[in-house]
């Protein structure tokens, strides 16, 4: 629970996030047409009571600011009007502020010498108080109180409802005239923002076409996004909304690298520039190595994640700009190795969940619900923030109740009416009927997560129930889906019969979840992950997990080779951010025809060329090459297992909640420095290793570990 030396605006937990998400998710357009999300959208509670028990040695005067209409009660007595200041006498008091706001989440800011709004204030959306016919207030209220939600709105005039991302001016790097009489502007790399029309005037029309590629921007009939404006003197009228612009700036942000503009009538345009829109982030992670291509890959991954880290972690900046749980889950993990932005993880988690009652899976996708559960415990392990888990646990319960209500007699999940069983975008049709092994593994992990989070929330009885369900389901996985002859989990079971199809998905998740129960995981890797006869994965989304499984098997050399081929392939095609999908076979089949790579969803430019799940190298290089991860919540204890994977040398920094862990490794030495926490460094050496600090412990043939527990740099000398 956060207390602040400064006052901060507070609200009902999750309400600001849901409200802000509605604003963001409803900005999507498709060629000028409004395109809202197709799942249930919740809203904030319109009336919220904020309360605080206080004890003062001396009287003090506080300032009060509120978003909404409100009343104030001191020790149960309602005060006149809506006071902006209040003098609190010395002694013990109860302070209550009740706020109504239909348009935006009710929010309160109280600032005095000692009395300040923060997350220790209590909030409820219904106080359940009533008065009997004698005028006596009830003393049997069953109100549910929660700790207030807050972020970084620490000034009385910095209202949550006025939140907006930062903007800065940028210029095109090249302007080219076209045979059709238009102008093509190149801003140098993928970006997001608003166009600024400098010196526009005349009588006619301005047609604006956006593209992540030059091909898309110049294809007026098929580009994904466009704007049309009527020019009347120096006034611009947005034709999609039939509204006059107060300034010559596009009203809605767009993703693009290229902008193609044509004019109609007597229209003159001086200079076109842009306002780049972004969430300010501090890059705390770092990675460099002997391979320049990998260095550039890390840089592009960092830029990709920054572009898609906005009000929330979103999918891609061009098409959807929505919060999708599967995309967000990977963003959380990559974030822990780049920004370590805890607040964006929490905002996105609240926003995705929404309110009760639960009527559908998150984003309507069954597997995306399971990623939502998993992301909460991961957050706890990386940050150590128990309070957040305790706050959101009731919504975890009701979400899991919904899932359990849709299980079959075996306790397994199958797609039902209204469910979207996604798994992945695959290069050939994937049958999703019956019980999919992949879904059961994610469901099993979600039950395991619920048991762990129930323990954190202090619900021992529920933890036991979830743990039993997890154990029962895990014990059924191999008997149901394992095919001994193929050394693999089959894709599905339909009407009690195993399918003949084997896909990578369930098998790779079972490897890094350790769900194979003593089966030879290297045999699974050989028969499935490294088997060219098994359907290839063409999205960075599932390559993330495929390469994670290979890293768990110690195959970093193979991972480095695949990263160079896959992400390197996008870079060789000119990518300045990483894509939603990429199939290297398109190049080998018919040469590097860029237009073939741009198509998706039956549209010539449907593919996103800046997609959050494309930034996977951030996570893989931080966790499995530098080898850093928490063992106890919040990096109280960590482990470091550096593996070069064929690199001559590598070095990098992994952020922790209040510090960092630096690792450097070449073929002779390992350097480690941790400014927070303590833990083991694991490594191998042909000969007995040496260290400048601590005692090296042998743990196997050629395997060693060293305990690190201070902030001094530790240098280990070893031999290959």
N, C-alpha and C positions, 0 to 999 in steps of 0.2 A: 504494500500500500504506500502510495507516494504522499508525503507531506512536503509543503513548499515554504521556503522563506518568503516567497512572493505569493500574493493572491493569484488565483487562476480561475478562469471561467469554468463552471461545472455544469453537467447535464445528466440526464438519466443514462446509465451506461448502454452504449450501442445506438442511442437515438441520433446523435449527431452523425455517426457513421452511416446509418441507414438513410438519413435525409441527404447527406452529401452524395452517397452512392446513387440515389434516385436522380439527383441533378446530373451526375456524370453519365450514368448508364442511358439516360434519355437524350443525350446529345448526338447519338449516332444518326447519320443520314445515309441514304443510298441514292446517289445521283440526284440529290436535292429533295428526296422524300424522307419524311420522318420515319425512323425505324426503332421502335422501343423494344426492350427485352421481352422474351416470350415466356418468362416465368413470373410467379407472383411477386409483386412489389409491395412491401410493407411500408408503414409510415411511423413517425415518432408519436409518442404519447403527447396529447395536446395539453394535458394538465398534469403537473408534477409538483410534489411538495419536497422542499429542501429543508433539512433540519440539522441542528447542531446543539449538543449539550456543552455549555461553556462555564468556566469558573475563572473569575477575574479578581485579582488582588486590588486593582484600582479601576475606577470607571474609565471607559474609553469610548471614543466616537468612531463609528465606522461609516464608510461610504458604501452605498448599495447601487448596483446597476443590474438591470434585468432585461432579457429579451422576451418581451411579452407583457401582458397585463397581470398585476400581482397584488397580493396583500401580505402584510407582515404581522406575525404574532410574537409577542414576547411574554413568556411564561403563561401561555394560553390566552392572552388578551390581544384582540385584534386592534392594530393601531390605525389612526385616521389616514385615509388616502394611500398614496404609494410613496412613502418617504424615501428620499435619496440619501439622507444621512440619519443616523440613529445613535443616540448615546446610551450605552449599556452600563448600568450601575455595577459597582463591585459586588461580588458574590456569585452564586450559582444561578444559571438561567437556561431556559430552553428557547432557542431562536428558530422560528419556522417561517419560511417564505414559500407561498403557494403561487405558481405561475401558470397562466394559460397562454398558449400561442399556437394558433392553427397553421401559420405559414412556415414556421421554423421551429426547431426544438427549443422548448423552454430552457433557459440558461440563466445562471446567476453569478454575479461577481460581488464579493464582499471583501472590503479591505480596511483593516484597522491596524493599530500597533501590534496586537497579538491575534485578533480574530480575523482569519482569512479563509476564503473558500479554497478547498483542496479536496482530494479524494477521500478524506476522512469524514466528510459530510455524508449524511444519510439521505437517500432519496426514495420516494415511492410514487407510483402512478395512481394509487388509490388508497386513501387513508382509512377508509371503512369506518369512519366515525359517524355516529348518529346521536340525536338528541331525543329524549323521551318527552312525554306530555308535561312533565314537571319542569322541563328546561335543563335537566341534568344530561351532560355528555356521557356517552357510553364509555365503559372501561373494559370492554371485551373485544377491542379491535383486533383483527387478524391480518393486519397489513404486512406485506412483504417489503422489507427495506433492503436496499443495496447500497454499497459505497458509490459515491458519485463518479461519473466519468469525467475525464479532462484530458487536455493535450498541452499545447504550449501557448495558449492565449492568455498572456500574463499582463496585459494592460487593459484598463477599464474601457478604453475606446477601441480595443481590438476584438470586436464581437465575432463569435464563431460563425454566424450567418454571413459575414462579409469575407470569409476565407477565399483566397484565390492563389493560384500558383504564381511564381515569379516570371517576369518577362525581361528580355534584353534584345536590343536591336542587332540585326545581322544583315549582311549584304550578299547578293548573288555573286558567285565567283566568275560567271561567264554568261553573256547574253548573245544569242544567235538569232538572226532573222531567218525566216523560212520562206519557201517558195509560195506558200499560201498567203503570205503577207503578215503572218503572226510573228510573235517573238517567244523563243524558248529560253527560260531562265534556269540556270543550274546553280543550286546553292551548295554544291560541293560534296555533300553527304546527306544521308537520311536525317530528317529533322521534323519538328512539329511546331506549329505556331500559326500566326496570323499575318496575312499580307498587308503591307502598307502601300497605298497608291499615292506617290508623291507627284504633285503637279498634274492631277487628272482634271480634265474639263472638257466641255463640249456638249453635244446633243446627240445621243445615240446609246449604244450598248457596249458593255465590256463583258466578254466571255472568258472565264478562267477555268482551266483544266489542270488538275493536279496529277502527279505521277511519282511513284517510287522509282520508276524507270523512265527514260526518255520516251520509250515506246508507248507507255501508258499515257503520259501527259499529252502526247500528240494524237492519240486516238480519241477524238472527240465523242464518238458514239459509244465507246466501251470503257473509258476510264472510270474508276470507282467513285471518284469524288469530283465535284465541280461547283462553281458559283456563277451566277448571272446577275449583272447589275445594270440598271438604267441610269444613264448619266444625264443630268439636267443642270447645265452650267457647271458648278463645282460640287453639286449634290449627288450622292450615290444612293440609289434605291435598291435594296435587296429584293430581287424578284421572287425568291422562294418564300419569303415571309411578307412581301409587299410592305416593307418598312423602310423608312429613311434612316440612313446611318448618320450618327452625330459627328463622326470623324471618318476620314477615308481609310478605314481599317476593316478587314473582313470580320463579320460578327461571330463566326464560329471557327475554332482552330481546326487545322487539317494536318495530316502527315504527308510529307512529300520530300523529294529531292529536287524534282523538276516541276516547273510551272509553265504552262503554255497559255499565251494570251492572244486573243483576236479581238479586234474592235469592229463595230458596225455603226455606220453613220459618221458624223463629224466628231470624233473623240480623240483627244490627245492625252497621252500618258507620259509623264516625265521619267521618273525613276521608280522601279519596284524594289522594295526592301521587305523585311519581315521582322516580326517580334517573336523570338524563340521563347516558348513557354516550357517551364520545367519546375520540378520540385528540388529545392536546394538540398544537396546531399554532400557529405564529406566522404571521400573515398578513403577508407581506413585499411583496406586490404591491398596487397601488392604481390606480384609474381614476375620474376625474370629468370631466364635460363639461357643456355648456350644455343638454343634454336630460335632464330629471329622470327620464323613463321609462327611458332607457338607464342612468342611475345606479342606479336601483332594480333593473334587470335584472342589473347587475354584482353588486350586493349579494346578490341571490337566488341567482345562479350560485355565488358564493363560499360561501354557506351550503349549497347543494346538494353542492358538492364536499367540504366539510368533513364533512357527514353520511355521505358514502360513502367517506371516507378513514378507515379503521379499522385493524385489524391489517394489512390490505392495501387496495389500491384495489379496491373491490367494485362490483357493478353497481347494485343498488337496495337500500334498507334494509328494504323490507317483505317481498318475496316470496322471492327467491333468496338474497340475501346471500352470493353465491359470487364467486370470482374468475373473470371471463370476460375472455379476452385482448383481444377487440375493445373492450370497455368500458374495460379497464385502459389500453390504448394511448392512448386519448383523455385519460384521467385524467392520465397522465404529462405530456402536452403542456400541459394546463391547469394542472397543478401547477407547471410551470416558470415560470408567470406569476403564481402566487398564493403558494404555500408554499415552493417550491424544496426539497421534502423528498426528498433523494437516497435515504435509507434505505428509504422506503416503495416507491420504484421498484425498488430492488434486491430487497427482500423479495418483492414481487409477481412479479418476473421469475423468481427462483429457484423460487417456489412453483408458478407455472404450468407450468414446464418439467418438474418432477419428475425421476425417475431413468431411466437406461437399464435395459432395452432399451425403445426406442420402439415402441409397438404401435398408436398412433392419433395423429391430429392433436390439437393442444392443444384441450381442451374438445370434442373430436371434430370440430371445425369447420376445414375446410381454410383458409379465409381468416384465421381466428384464428391459425393457425400463422404465417402470413406477417406479421401485425401483431407477433407476438412477436419475430421477427427484427428488424424495422424499429425497434422500441422500444429495442433495445440500442444501435444506432448513434446514435439520437437522444440517448439518455442520455449517451453519450460526448461528443457535440457540446455539449450544454448544461453538462456538469459537468467535462469534461476528465479523467475517471477512467479511465485506461488499465487499471489493475489489475483492475477489475471485468470489463472485456471479456476480458482474458487469462484470468481465472478461469473465466468461463462459456463461453469459446470451445469447449472440448471437447464441451459439451452442445449448442452450436449445430451443430457438425459432425455429431453423431449424429442430430440432428433433421433436418438437411438431407439426410443420407443416406437417411432414411426417405422424405422428399419425393421425392428423385430416383429412388427405387425404384418410384415410382408414376406416373412420367411415360410418355407415349405415344411413338411413333416420331418424332414431331415435337418432342419435348422439352417438350411442354405437359402441363398437369395437367387432369384431369377427375375428377369425383366418382366414387369407386369404392365397393365394398361397405364399409359402416362409416363412410363419410365423410358429414358434414353440410356441404353447400354452402349457406351462409347468405346472404351479400350484405347483405340488409336485410329488415325487415318492410315489405312493400309493400302499397299499397291494392288491388291486384288481383293475381291469380296470376302468378308469374314462372317461366317455364320455365328449369330449371337443368340440362338435359341437354347433353351434348357439351362442347366447349371454350368456356368463357365468357371473353369478352375481359377482364372485370373480374378474374378469377382469374389470368389470364396476366400482367396488369400488376402485380398484387401479387407474384406469383411472380418476375417479372423484377426488381422492386425488392428482393426478398429475396436474390436471387443477387448483385445489386450490393452489398447490405449485407454479405453473406458475404465478398466479395472485400475490402472495406474492413476488416472485422474480422479477417480472416486476416492482413492487413498489420500491424495493431496487435498481434496475437498473435505476430508474427514468423514466420509460416508462408508464405513467399514462393511456394513451389511451389503450395500450395493456393490462394493468392490468384490466381495465374495461371489455374488451372483454373476457379475460380468466375467469374473475369472473362470467360473465353471462353464459358462457358455463358450468362452474362448477355448478352454481345454477340450470340451466336447467336440467343437468344430475342428480344431487342429487334429484331433485323433481320427477324424473322418477323411481328412484331405488325401492322404496317400492311399488308403483302401479304395477311395472313390475314383481318383484320377491318375494314379501311377500305373504306367505300362512298363513292366520289367523288360520286355523284349526291346523296347526302344529307349530305355533308360531316361524316361521323360514323363512329365505330367502331360496328359492329353488336353486338348483345348476345351472339351466340354463333355458333359454326360446328358443325353436326351432319353427320356423314358427309361432310365436305369441302365442305358447302354453307353459305353465309352465310344467317343468318336474316333475316327482314324486320323484326324488332323492333330498335328503338334505345332504349336506356335511358341514363340520365345517368351511371351509376356509372363505367364504364370511361372515358368521355370526360372527366369532371372529374378523375379521378386522372391521366390522361395529360397534362392541362394542367399540374398543379402538380408532376408528376414530370418534365416536359419530355420526354415520350416521343412527341410527334407528328411529330418529324423534319422540321421546316420547313413543315408544314401550317399554314394560317392559323388560329391558335387563336381569334381573334375570330369567325371564321366558324363554328367548332365551338360557341362559346358561343351565337351567334345561332340556330343550327339545333338545338341540344340544350338547353343550360342555360337559355336564355331563351325556349324554345319551349313554349307552353302545351299543345301536342298531345302532348308527351312525358310519360310517366307521372310524376306529381308524387311528391316525396319527403315523407313524413309523420312521419318520426322525426327527433329532434334528432341522432341518430347519424350519419345521412348528410347532414343539413343542414350539419353540421360541415364536411364535405368539399366540399359544393356551394358553400357560401359562401367557403370557402378558395380554391377555383378562381376564383370571381368576384373575390376580393381580389387574386389573382395577376394578373388582367387589369386591375387598377386601377379596379374598379367598386365602390368602397367606398360610393358613394351608394346604389347598388342594394342592397348588403348591409345598410346601415343601414335602408333601407325594409323589407326582408324580416325583419330582426331585430325591428323594431317590430311588424310584423304577426304574426310567429310566436311569439316569446317574449312579446311584448306581449299576444298573444291569451291565453296561459296566465295571465298576470298579471291580465288583466281578468276572468278566471273565478275569481280568488281564489287562485291558486297561491302558496304560500309556499316551495316548492322546485319545480324543473323536472322535467317528466314524461318517461316512457319514449317516449311518442308523443303527437302532437297533430295533428289534422286541422282546420284552420280552416274547411274547407268544411262541417263538421258544424254550425257556428253559422249559416252563411249559408243552409243548406238548411232548417233548421227551428227557428231560434232557439237561444238558449243553454241547451239542455237538458243540465245537468251530467251526468246519469246516462249519457248517450250517450258522454261522454268517459271514463267510468270503466271501461268494458268492454274486455276484451282476452282473447285465448286462449279464447274461447267462455265466459268467466265474467264475471258482471256487474261484478266489481271486480278483475279480473285485472291491470289496468294498474298499473304502479308510478308513483306521483306524486312520487317522489324518486329520480331515476336519474342516475348519474354523467355519462352522455353528454349530459344536458340542460344542463350547465354550459358549453357551447361558447363563449358570449360572452367568457369569461375569456381564452381563447386568441386569438380573433379580434380583440378590442380591443387586446390586448397586442402581438400580432405584426404585425397589419395596419393598425391605426389609429395606435397609438403607433409601430409600425414597427420594433420591436427584435427582433433575433435574432443568435445567434452565427455568425461566419464561420469562426473557428478554435475548436478545442475549449476549453471552459471559459471562453468569452468573452475569451480572450487577444486576439482581435480580434472586433469586432462591426460591425454596420451598423444604421443607424437611418433608416427611410424613413417619416416621419410623414405620414399622410393623414387629413384631418378628415372626409371623406365627407359634407359637408353640415352638420357641427357648427360652431357659431360658435367654440367653443374646446374644448380638451380638455387634460387633464394626467394624468400617472400615473407610476407607478414599476414597473420590471421588475426582479426580483431576479436577481443573478448569484451564482456560487458563494460569493464572499466580499465582496459589495458590492451595488450597485444602479445602475440607470441611470434617471434622471429626465428626463421629456420634458414640455414644455408648448408648445402651439401655438395661435395664434389667426390672424386674417387679416392680421397684420402682423409677427409675430415667432415664432421658434422658440427655445425655451430647452432646452439639453441639459446635463446634468451626470452624468458617469460616475465612480464611485468605484473602478472596477476596469476594466482592459482599455483598449483604444484602437480607434478605427475611424472610418469615414466616416459623416457625416450627408448624406443625399441629399434634394434638394428642388428645386422649380421656382419661378421668379420671372419676372415680366413685365419688370421692370427690373433693373439690376445690383444684387445684394444686398450688404449690408454685415455685418461681424461684429466683435465686440469682441476676438476672438482668432483666430489662424491666418490662413491664406490661402485664400480661396474659389476653387475651380477650376471653370471652365466645362467641361461634358462633352457638351453638345449644345445645340440651339436652346432656350433658356430653361431648361435643366437644369444643376444645379450640385451640387457636393459640397464638404464641409469636413472635414478630418481633425481628430479630437478625441483628445488623448493625455494630458491631465492631469485633475486632479480639480476644476478650477475650472469654474464655470458659463459656458457659451458661449451667447451671444445672437446670433441671426441675424435681421437685419431684411430683409424681402423684400416683394414686392408681387404682388398677384394679376393 
